[in-house]
Amino acid sequence: MLDESGGNGRNGSDWPGFTPGTEVAGFTIEGLISTGSTGAVYRARRGRQLFAIKLVPRNPRGDREVDALRRMRHPNVVGFHGYGFWPDNEPRALVLALELVDGRPLDVWAREENPSALELVSQVLLPLALTLADVHGAGVVHRDIKEPNIVMREADGLPVLVDFGSAGLEDTPRLTLRLPPGTPEYRSPEAWRFAREWEGEPYSAGPGDDLWALGVVTYAVLTGKLPFGDRHDPGMVRAILHETPQAPHALNPNVPLALSELCLRMLEKEPGARFANARELAEALATEWAQADRSWLVPLFPGAEQAERPTPSPSLAKPERQAPRRQWLAASSVLTMALGLLATAPTQLLESPSPPPPQQASLRQEMASPQVTGEVGQDAGPQKSPTPAPVAPPATSSEETQMMTSKKARSLAAATLITGAATCVGPGCASVQRRPPPPEEPCPPGSEETNKRFNNPAGRILHVSFGIPLPGTVTVSEGNHTVWIEEGMDKIPYRSLLHGKLLFGDNRVYGRFTKIELKGSREVFPICIELDEVVVDKVLNRNIGREIGIPMEPGSTPEKAIVGGFQRASVVSRFSF
């Protein structure tokens, strides 16, 4: 008989306590990470590679977890490499080989880092909302969203959704008698209402249950307490069903009013009063982010010895597709993954595989063993997280910094972002015909040696971002400017900086970058890189060359140019036009 977890009564605490050095399905155990209702997780090694391996029962629930993980290839979902069986002679457990996420649970991270509201939205809530949008789009509902299942990855500071042991899949039979597995404090009112009125059919949890749970998480991080108490409180269920929690900003004055109201909307009793889906939540978060003033920069909890953090100027406009790039920029800084993807196609997710786990290819097959599925060589290496992105880029000009306090301008930018339409107001709508293109210039001395050192010859194409790696637009001025390297230079650390200048002319912006500052070491080398774009023959539908500079968007003025936030650039031997 299946229990409320969809299993047979066995849980993680029932597994033997493997001691370090024990061999399990081709892995060498190094230590226990955690145990829970759906299995036990160990740190393990295979050769020189580290993994988190999870032992789950060979029952419908264990098969369901494998199927859920197979459906997703996502930088903010724990990576699934394959599975094996244990013990060899009479297998009674699946051994899931997972990405070993180096990081802290969200509640620990929030307590130790004391983020500002702006950091919480950009670094945690927006990425989570977009991640859930893609998870739900793959037909998966996590069903156990809570702080311990959100790990803040140390490598890039972004959240990773872990533990899909309670996951539900669309169009599959229900495994539970009444309520699906989950954590009581995070269950939605409709789930508790169903349980009280149960008539024999199982509850069908959907994306709305995940979004409600994310609202509980948001409230807890903002205030340091759960909105409806915990399971030890006999009134918890009644509170979830009937009581409105105290507003976060009333409990914590450092919570901006707009964010407090958004959080309460996530916790409305009726699903229709909440956000319809994760993408709508992301749009609301993006709007509030774009309208934030400097009060959003204050750490959430007083008493911590932290100063206000700087933040980039989010002068956004219409989202648009830019030069070819990876669908997700390897878990780059927050708004690559969030604001831009509000207007572009969702992350590519693998098609749903066939049900339970007989010998089938898995998502991230990075090991090979008679005990583990997949066809991958012994020396395959684990995926690496990119170098951490800086919390905030340096301001490029005092005028751009002042955009933080211009609520009217930021509101306009956010509205444009969400609607996807360019907004043009005032005389700036006219084209900008200031002067001819800038003259040619030689590259700085030493740039050729830099190219040889890092194997980046002239003609190498890369992609850069203007402070925030947006597929939308940003506003820039002439003069000294810094951009981030997003991709394309294999031997140079991701998110290294290019220093140079922007020049206006003939309705275009010319970017000429003469110094590269390596991420991490802060070493600076001469370089010769300029912004450009591909020229396409629309008749033949193929690339026929490149054009120097990038176009100004409608709404540009002689003093300010609106350009795409994510651009192509090339290593050159001379600056031309």
C-alpha positions in Angstrom: 0.0 0.0 0.0 1.4 3.4 -0.9 1.7 5.9 1.8 1.3 9.7 1.7 4.7 10.1 0.1 3.8 7.8 -2.7 6.3 5.2 -1.6 6.2 2.1 0.6 6.9 3.6 4.0 10.7 3.6 3.6 12.5 6.9 3.9 16.1 8.3 3.9 16.7 7.4 7.6 16.1 3.7 6.8 19.2 3.5 4.6 22.4 2.1 6.2 24.8 4.8 7.4 27.5 4.3 4.8 30.9 5.1 6.2 33.5 7.1 4.2 35.2 4.8 1.8 32.2 2.6 1.1 31.7 1.7 -2.6 28.1 2.2 -3.8 27.2 1.7 -7.5 30.7 2.7 -8.6 31.0 5.7 -6.3 33.2 6.1 -3.2 31.2 7.6 -0.3 32.9 10.6 1.4 30.2 11.6 3.9 26.5 12.1 4.5 25.0 15.4 3.3 21.4 14.9 4.5 18.5 12.5 5.0 14.8 13.1 4.4 11.5 11.6 3.7 12.5 10.8 0.1 16.0 9.5 0.5 19.5 9.9 1.8 22.1 12.2 0.0 25.8 11.5 0.2 28.9 13.3 -1.0 30.7 10.9 -3.2 33.6 10.6 -5.6 34.1 8.8 -8.8 37.8 9.1 -9.8 38.6 12.8 -9.5 34.9 13.9 -9.9 32.7 14.8 -7.0 29.0 14.1 -7.0 26.0 14.2 -4.7 24.4 10.7 -4.8 20.9 10.2 -3.6 19.6 6.8 -2.6 15.8 6.5 -3.1 13.6 3.4 -2.9 12.8 1.4 -6.1 9.2 2.3 -6.0 6.9 4.6 -8.0 8.0 7.7 -6.1 11.7 7.0 -6.8 10.9 6.4 -10.5 8.9 9.7 -10.5 11.9 11.6 -9.2 14.1 10.2 -12.0 11.5 11.2 -14.6 11.2 14.7 -13.2 15.0 15.3 -13.3 15.2 13.9 -16.8 12.8 16.5 -18.1 15.0 19.5 -17.1 18.3 20.8 -18.2 18.6 24.1 -16.5 21.4 26.1 -14.8 19.2 26.7 -11.7 18.0 23.2 -11.3 20.3 20.6 -9.7 22.0 18.7 -12.5 21.1 15.1 -13.1 24.0 12.9 -14.5 22.5 9.4 -14.4 21.4 6.6 -12.1 22.5 3.2 -10.9 21.2 0.5 -8.5 22.1 -0.7 -5.0 23.0 -3.3 -3.9 24.3 -5.2 -7.0 22.9 -8.6 -6.2 19.3 -7.6 -5.2 18.8 -4.0 -6.0 16.3 -2.3 -3.8 17.4 1.3 -4.3 18.0 3.7 -7.1 21.3 5.6 -6.9 20.9 9.1 -8.5 24.1 10.8 -9.5 23.5 14.6 -9.0 25.4 17.8 -9.3 27.2 18.6 -6.1 26.0 22.1 -5.5 28.5 24.1 -3.4 26.4 26.6 -1.5 24.2 27.5 1.5 20.4 26.9 1.9 18.5 30.1 1.2 17.6 30.8 4.9 21.3 30.4 5.9 22.4 32.6 3.1 19.9 35.3 3.9 20.9 35.3 7.6 24.6 35.5 6.9 24.5 37.9 3.9 21.7 40.2 5.1 20.8 41.2 1.5 19.1 44.4 0.5 15.6 44.2 -1.0 17.1 44.9 -4.4 19.6 42.1 -4.1 16.9 39.7 -2.8 14.7 40.4 -5.8 17.5 40.4 -8.4 19.6 37.6 -7.0 16.9 35.2 -5.7 13.3 35.9 -6.4 13.5 36.8 -10.1 15.8 33.9 -11.0 13.5 31.5 -9.0 10.4 32.8 -10.7 11.9 32.3 -14.2 13.2 28.9 -13.1 9.8 27.8 -12.0 8.3 29.1 -15.2 10.5 26.7 -17.2 10.1 23.8 -14.7 6.3 24.2 -14.9 6.6 24.5 -18.7 8.3 21.1 -18.7 5.3 19.6 -17.0 6.9 19.3 -13.5 5.6 20.7 -10.2 8.2 20.7 -7.4 5.7 20.5 -4.6 8.2 21.1 -1.8 9.5 24.7 -2.4 11.1 25.8 0.9 14.3 27.5 2.0 16.3 24.2 2.5 15.5 23.2 -1.1 16.9 26.4 -2.5 20.7 26.4 -2.4 22.5 29.6 -3.1 25.4 28.5 -5.3 28.7 30.0 -4.1 30.2 30.1 -7.6 27.8 32.7 -9.0 25.5 33.6 -6.1 22.4 32.4 -7.8 19.7 30.0 -6.5 19.6 26.3 -7.4 16.4 24.3 -6.9 17.2 20.9 -5.4 15.3 17.8 -4.1 12.7 16.7 -6.6 11.7 13.8 -4.5 8.2 15.2 -4.0 7.8 16.3 -7.6 4.6 15.7 -9.6 4.4 15.3 -13.3 1.5 16.3 -15.5 -0.5 13.5 -17.2 0.8 10.8 -14.8 -1.2 8.8 -12.2 -1.4 10.1 -8.6 0.7 8.2 -6.1 -0.7 9.5 -2.9 -3.9 8.8 -1.0 -5.0 12.4 -0.3 -2.3 15.1 -0.2 1.0 14.8 -2.1 4.3 14.9 -0.2 5.3 18.3 1.0 5.9 20.5 4.0 2.8 21.6 6.0 3.9 25.2 6.6 4.2 25.7 2.8 1.0 24.1 1.6 -1.6 26.3 -0.1 -5.0 27.1 1.2 -6.6 25.1 -1.6 -4.6 22.0 -0.6 -5.6 22.3 3.0 -9.2 23.0 2.0 -9.2 19.9 -0.2 -7.8 17.8 2.7 -10.5 18.9 5.0 -13.2 18.1 2.5 -11.5 15.0 1.2 -13.9 12.6 -0.6 -11.5 9.9 -1.6 -9.7 11.4 -4.6 -6.1 12.6 -4.4 -5.2 16.3 -4.6 -3.8 17.4 -7.9 -1.1 19.9 -7.0 -0.3 22.4 -9.7 2.1 25.3 -10.4 0.0 27.5 -8.1 1.0 25.4 -5.2 4.7 26.1 -6.0 4.0 29.8 -6.3 2.2 29.9 -2.9 5.1 28.2 -1.3 7.5 30.7 -2.9 5.3 33.4 -1.3 5.9 31.7 2.1 9.6 31.6 1.4 9.6 35.3 0.4 7.8 36.3 3.6 10.1 34.3 5.8 13.2 35.8 4.2 11.8 39.4 4.5 10.7 39.1 8.1 12.6 36.2 9.6 9.4 34.3 10.5 6.8 32.1 8.8 3.6 33.9 7.8 1.2 31.4 9.5 3.3 29.8 12.2 4.6 26.2 12.2 3.1 22.8 12.5 3.4 22.8 16.3 0.8 25.6 16.4 -2.7 24.1 16.4 -4.0 27.2 14.6 -1.6 27.0 11.7 -4.1 25.4 9.2 -6.8 27.8 10.2 -4.4 30.8 9.7 -3.5 29.5 6.2 -7.2 29.2 5.4 -8.6 32.4 6.9 -6.0 34.9 8.3 -4.0 37.5 6.5 -0.5 37.7 7.9 0.9 41.0 9.1 2.4 42.9 6.3 6.2 42.3 5.9 7.0 46.1 6.0 5.1 46.4 9.3 7.3 43.7 10.8 10.4 44.9 9.2 10.6 48.6 8.2 13.5 47.9 5.9 11.2 46.1 3.5 10.0 48.4 0.7 6.2 48.9 0.7 5.9 47.7 -2.9 7.8 44.5 -2.2 5.7 43.9 0.9 2.5 44.3 -1.1 3.8 41.9 -3.8 4.6 39.3 -1.1 1.1 39.6 0.4 -0.4 39.2 -3.1 1.5 35.9 -3.4 -0.3 34.8 -0.2 -3.8 35.7 -1.1 -6.3 33.0 -0.1 -7.9 32.6 -3.5 -5.8 31.5 -6.4 -7.4 34.1 -8.7 -6.1 36.9 -6.5 -2.6 35.7 -6.8 -0.3 35.6 -9.8 -1.6 33.4 -12.6 1.8 31.8 -13.3 5.5 32.1 -12.6 6.1 34.3 -15.6 3.5 36.8 -14.5 5.2 36.9 -11.0 8.5 37.5 -12.8 7.0 40.4 -14.7 5.7 41.9 -11.5 9.1 41.5 -9.8 10.8 43.1 -12.8 8.4 46.1 -12.6 9.2 46.6 -9.0 12.9 46.3 -9.6 12.8 48.9 -12.3 10.9 51.3 -10.1 13.2 50.8 -7.0 14.6 53.8 -5.3 17.6 54.0 -3.0 15.6 52.6 0.0 15.9 49.2 -1.8 19.7 49.3 -1.2 19.5 49.1 2.6 20.2 45.7 4.1 17.0 44.1 5.2 17.8 43.7 8.8 19.3 46.5 10.9 22.3 46.0 13.1 24.4 44.2 10.5 27.6 46.1 9.8 27.0 46.5 6.1 27.0 49.7 4.0 24.6 50.4 1.2 25.6 48.5 -1.9 25.9 50.2 -5.3 23.7 49.0 -8.1 23.7 49.5 -11.8 21.3 51.9 -13.5 18.5 49.8 -14.8 17.4 52.1 -17.7 15.5 49.4 -19.6 13.4 49.5 -22.7 12.0 47.1 -25.2 13.2 43.5 -25.1 14.6 42.2 -28.3 16.6 39.3 -29.7 20.3 40.0 -30.1 23.2 38.3 -31.6 23.4 34.5 -31.3 24.1 33.4 -27.8 23.5 30.5 -25.4 19.9 30.4 -24.4 21.0 30.9 -20.8 24.4 32.6 -20.1 25.7 29.8 -17.9 23.8 31.1 -14.8 25.2 34.6 -15.2 24.1 37.6 -13.2 20.5 37.9 -12.3 19.0 39.9 -15.0 20.5 37.9 -17.9 18.3 35.1 -16.7 15.3 37.1 -15.6 14.4 40.4 -17.3 15.6 39.4 -20.7 13.8 36.0 -20.7 10.5 37.7 -19.9 10.4 38.6 -23.6 12.2 35.7 -25.2 11.6 32.0 -25.7 11.8 29.9 -22.6 14.9 27.8 -21.9 15.1 24.7 -24.0 14.1 21.7 -22.0 14.4 18.1 -23.1 11.4 16.2 -24.1 9.7 14.1 -21.6 11.3 10.6 -21.6 9.4 7.4 -21.2 8.4 6.5 -17.7 10.5 4.6 -15.1 14.2 4.1 -15.4 15.2 1.1 -17.4 18.5 1.5 -19.3 18.0 4.9 -21.0 20.3 7.8 -21.7 20.1 10.5 -19.1 20.6 14.2 -19.2 24.1 14.9 -18.0 25.7 11.5 -18.5 29.2 12.2 -17.1 30.1 8.8 -15.9 30.1 5.2 -17.3 29.8 2.1 -15.3 28.0 -1.2 -15.5 26.0 0.1 -12.6 25.1 3.5 -14.1 23.1 4.3 -17.2 24.6 6.2 -20.0 27.4 5.9 -22.5 30.1 8.3 -21.4 33.8 7.9 -21.1 35.5 7.4 -17.7 37.3 10.7 -17.9 34.2 12.9 -18.5 34.3 15.9 -16.3 31.6 17.5 -14.2 30.0 20.8 -15.3 31.6 23.8 -13.8 29.8 26.9 -12.6 31.1 30.2 -14.0 33.2 32.6 -12.1 31.1 34.7 -9.7 29.5 37.8 -11.2 30.1 41.1 -9.3 27.3 42.3 -7.2 27.1 45.6 -9.1 29.0 47.2 -11.9 30.7 50.6 -11.6 28.6 53.5 -12.8 29.6 54.7 -16.2 28.6 58.3 -15.6 27.0 60.5 -12.9 23.9 60.9 -15.1 23.4 57.1 -15.3 23.8 56.8 -11.6 21.1 59.4 -11.1 18.7 57.1 -12.9 18.4 55.1 -9.6 16.4 58.0 -8.2 14.4 58.8 -11.3 11.3 56.8 -10.6 9.5 58.2 -13.6 12.2 57.1 -16.0 12.4 53.7 -14.4 8.7 53.2 -14.5 8.6 54.0 -18.2 11.5 51.5 -18.8 9.7 48.8 -16.9 6.5 49.3 -18.7 8.3 49.1 -22.0 10.1 45.9 -20.9 6.8 44.2 -20.0 4.8 45.2 -23.1 7.7 44.6 -25.4 7.1 47.8 -27.4 9.5 50.6 -27.8 8.4 53.9 -26.3 9.5 57.1 -27.9 8.7 60.4 -26.3 9.7 64.0 -27.1 12.1 65.3 -29.7 14.5 62.4 -29.1 12.2 60.4 -31.4 13.9 61.9 -34.4 17.0 60.1 -35.7 20.4 61.3 -34.4 22.6 62.7 -37.1 25.3 64.3 -35.0 28.4 63.8 -37.0 30.2 61.3 -39.3 31.8 58.2 -37.9 35.0 58.6 -35.7 38.3 58.3 -37.5 40.4 55.2 -37.6 42.8 54.5 -34.7 45.7 52.1 -34.2 45.4 49.4 -31.5 47.3 50.0 -28.3 50.8 48.7 -28.0 51.0 45.2 -26.6 47.5 44.1 -27.8 48.9 41.6 -30.2 50.9 39.9 -27.4 47.7 39.7 -25.3 45.9 38.0 -28.2 48.7 35.5 -28.5 48.8 34.9 -24.7 45.0 34.2 -24.6 44.7 32.6 -28.0 42.3 35.3 -29.2 43.4 36.2 -32.8 41.9 39.1 -34.8 38.5 38.1 -36.0 37.5 36.3 -32.8 33.9 37.0 -32.0 32.6 37.5 -28.5 29.5 38.9 -26.7 29.5 41.6 -24.1 26.9 43.3 -21.9 26.5 46.9 -20.8 26.7 46.5 -17.1 23.6 44.4 -16.8 23.6 41.6 -19.4 20.2 42.4 -20.8 18.7 41.3 -24.1 16.6 44.5 -23.7 18.1 48.0 -24.1 20.1 50.4 -22.0 20.9 54.1 -22.2 24.6 55.0 -22.7 26.6 58.2 -23.0 29.7 59.0 -25.0 33.0 58.7 -23.2 34.8 56.2 -21.1 32.8 53.0 -20.6 33.2 49.5 -19.2 31.4 46.3 -20.5 31.4 42.7 -19.3 32.5 39.7 -21.4 29.7 37.3 -21.4 31.0 34.6 -23.8 33.3 33.9 -26.6 36.8 34.1 -25.1 37.6 30.6 -23.8 40.9 31.4 -22.0 39.6 34.6 -20.4 37.5 34.3 -17.3 33.8 34.8 -17.8 32.6 38.3 -16.7 36.0 39.9 -17.1 35.9 43.6 -17.9 36.6 45.5 -21.1 37.6 49.2 -20.5 37.4 51.7 -23.4 35.2 54.4 -24.8 31.9 54.9 -26.7 31.7 57.3 -29.6 28.6 58.5 -31.4 28.2 59.1 -35.2 25.9 58.5 -38.1 23.1 57.0 -35.9 25.5 54.4 -34.5 27.5 53.8 -31.3 31.1 52.8 -31.8 32.7 50.9 -28.9 36.5 50.8 -28.8 38.0 48.8 -25.9 41.7 49.0 -25.2 42.1 47.3 -21.8 40.9 43.9 -20.4 40.7 43.4 -16.7 40.6 39.7 -15.8 37.9 38.5 -13.4 39.4 37.4 -10.1 43.1 38.4 -10.5 42.3 42.0 -11.6 45.3 41.9 -14.0 45.0 44.4 -16.8 46.3 43.8 -20.4 46.1 45.9 -23.5 43.5 44.7 -26.0 41.9 45.8 -29.2 38.2 45.0 -29.4 35.3 46.9 -31.0 31.5 46.6 -31.2 30.1 45.4 -34.4 27.1 43.6 -35.9 26.4 41.0 -38.6 25.2 42.1 -42.0 22.6 39.8 -43.4 21.6 39.4 -47.0 17.8 39.2 -46.6 17.3 37.8 -50.1 19.9 35.0 -49.6 19.1 34.7 -45.9 22.8 34.5 -44.9 25.5 36.5 -43.3 27.6 38.5 -45.8 29.9 40.5 -43.5 30.1 42.8 -40.5 29.4 46.4 -39.9 31.3 48.4 -37.3 29.4 49.9 -34.5 25.8 49.2 -33.3 22.6 51.0 -34.2 21.0 53.6 -32.0 17.4 52.7 -31.1 14.4 55.1 -31.5 14.3 57.5 -28.7 18.0 58.2 -28.7 19.2 61.8 -28.4 22.5 63.6 -29.2 23.5 63.1 -25.6 22.1 59.7 -24.8 21.9 56.6 -27.1 19.6 53.7 -26.5 21.2 50.4 -27.5 20.8 46.7 -27.0 22.1 45.6 -23.7 23.7 42.5 -25.1 26.0 43.0 -28.1 28.5 41.3 -30.4 32.1 42.5 -30.5 35.3 41.4 -32.4 39.0 41.3 -31.7 40.6 43.5 -34.4 44.0 44.7 -35.5 42.9 48.3 -36.0 39.9 50.4 -35.0 38.1 51.3 -38.2 34.6 52.5 -39.1 
